[in-house]
Amino acid sequence: MNLTPDDIIVFSVGGVALNATIVSTWIVMALLTGGSMLITRNLRPEVPPDRWRTTLETIVLTIQGQIDEISALPDRRLLYFVGTLFLFIVMSNALMVVPGYRPPTASLSTTVALALLVLLAVPIFGIGSRGVRGYLRSYLEPNIIMLPFNIIGEASRGISLAVRLYGNVMSGAVIAAILLGIAPIFFPVVMDMLGLLTGVIQAYIFAILATVYISSATAASQVAKEQS
């Protein structure tokens, strides 16, 4: 039994082996991109919204509402970034109900990449909101002695994000595979439903934590603006 989709070679192109992680990632990207293009192809004020457009708008407004409850950052790019993370993880985990599909989020390489994106977004949003000096000064708070500890704390956030997502998704896939061998009819259906629910929850937690981390990097500037 393969514990990670990195070990499953789907096919080779020009001598380059493509594993299940890469193929599954491409599938998720294609579905999200193609679905968005189909839903928004008639996105004009004079065209009445259909059920797919209404569903998409509901998802976007829900994500924006969750961000507004956490962050006071008036930057639509935060919605684009966090929303993309959430939809990618949800779609990756939701497709687990498809036989033979292995979610890319069950690979540590994928979860580390997602965590690195968050770690990269934190200083980008922080510098954009507080300036270079203001953001770098936050690593010296409350005094310069805390500099190494603040750096370690920043790095540990990314590690915890990656390990949490990877551990939960991989453990669900392993349990489902074990139960499939024991009872190949009933248990897999139940585990697929539980896996789907867990996948949505993990996507939500990942997106919320990413928003919290980014918001903490911009909090000082928001307080200063409110006081002024």
N, C-alpha and C positions, 0 to 999 in steps of 0.2 A: 504494500500500500504506500503510495506516494504522499508524504505529508505536506508538500508544497507544490504548486503548479509549475515552479521553476524546473522541476525534475521531469516534467512531461513534455516530450518533444512532439509537436503537432505535425510539422513538416519542415523541409529544408528548402532554401532558395539560394542558388549559387553556392552551395556548400555551407551556407550560414543556417544553423539550426534555430528555428523559432519555437520557443516553448509556449506552454499554455498561458503563462502570465502575459506575454506580449500579445498573443492572439486574442485573448479575452479582453485585454485593454483596448485593442483596436475595435473589437465588436462593440464595446460600451461607448467608445468615442463616436463610432459611426451611427449608433442608435440615437444618441443624444443630439448629435449634429443634424442628422436626417430628420428626426422628429421635430426639432425646433424649426428647421426650414419649412417643413410641411405645414406646421401649425401657424407660422407667422407669414406665410407667403401672401396672404390677403389681409395683412394687418394694416388697415386704413380706417380712418374715422367713419367713412360712409358705409363701410361693410359691417353688417351686424355680426356680433361675435357668435361663433358656434360653440358646441360643448367642449371641444378640444382647446380652443382659445380661452374659454372661461376657466377650464381646469388649469391651464398654464398660468393665467393671471392670478388665480387663487394661490397656487404654489409660490409664485414670486411675492405676492403681498404677504403671505404667511411668513416667508423667510425674512422679508423686510421688517415685519412686525417684531419678530424675535430679535433681530439686530437692534432695532430701536429701543427695545427694553434693556439691552445690555450696554450699548454704546451711544454716545452723543455725537459721534463723529459724522458730520454732514457730508459724507463722501460716498457717492453711488458706487464707486469702485469696490468698496467693502462688500456691497451686495453682490457684485459680479464675482468677486473672488470667493467669498464664503458660499454663495449659492452654487457655484460651479463645483466646489469641493463636495457639498452635500449631495447634489444630484449625481455626481460621478460615483460616490460611495454607495448611495441608495441603489442605483442601477446595477452596479457591480454585484451587490449582495442579493438583489431581487431576482437576478437571473439564475440563482442557484437552484431554482425549481426546474430549470431546463436540464434534462438528462445529459450527462457528459460534460456539462459546463463546470469549470473551476474558476471561482472568482479571483481576480487579480489581487484583491485585498487580502487573500490568504497567503500572499507572498510577502516576505519581509522587505524585499526590494521595493515593492509598491508602497507599502506603508511608510517606509523610510523616506521615499521620494515625496510623499504627501506631507510628511512632517517637516522636511527640509523646505518645502514651499511655504509653509506657515512661518518657519524660522526666518526665511528670507523676507516674507511680507511684513513681519513685525518691525524691523528697522526701516523698511521702505515707507510704511505708513507713519511710523514715529518721526522720521526725519521730515517727511512731507508736512506733518502737522506742527512739529516743535522746532524744526531746524536742526542742522547737524550738531551744533554746540548744545542745544537744549536736550537733544536725545542722548548724546554721549554723557552729558552731565548726570543723567538718571542712573548711570552705572556707579556713580560716586556717592549716591545717597544711601544712608544718611551721612557717611564720611568715606574718605578714600580707602579706609581699611576694608570696606565691603566690596571693593572692585572685583577681586577674584571670586567671591561668593556670588555676586550678582551675575557674573559671566557663567559660572557653573549652573546657577539656577535657570538661566536662559537656555542653556544646552539641555538640561534635564527635562525641560518642557517638551522639546522635540522628541527625546527618547521615550518619554512616557506616552506621548501621542502615538508614536509608531508601534510600540510594544502593545499598548492597550488594544488598538484596532486589529493588529495582526493576531494577537493571542485569542481574542474572542471569535474572529472569523474562522481561523484555522481550527480551533477546538470544536466549533460547531460542525465543520466539514468532517473532521475525524470521527466525531460521535455518530454522525449520520452514516458514515461508511461502515462503522462497526455494527450499527443496528440493521443496516441493509443486509449484512451477512447473517444476522441472527433471525430476523423476521422480514423478509423481502417485500412484504405487501403493506402492512399497516404502519409500522414504525417510521419508514422513510417519509410517508406523507405527513405524519405529525411533525417530524423533525424538519421537513421543508418549511412548514408553516411557522414553526418556532424560529427557524433560521432566518426566514423573511422578516419576522418581527424584530429579532435581534439585530439584523442588518440595518433596519431603519433606525433603531435606537442608537446603534453605534455611529451611524452617519450623523444623527442629530447631536450626539455628544461631541463628536469630532468637530463639527461646525461651530457649536457653542463655545468649546474651548479655544478654537482658533479666533473667534470673535473676542473672547475675553482677553486673550494674549495681545491681540492687536489694539484693543481698547485701552489696555493698561499702558501701552507705549505712547498713546496720545492723550492720556487722562490729564496730564499736567497742563497742556495747552488749553484744554477745554475749561479747566478750572480757572485759569488765568483770564480767559475770554469772558466767563461769566462774572468774575469779580470786577472786570473793567466795564 
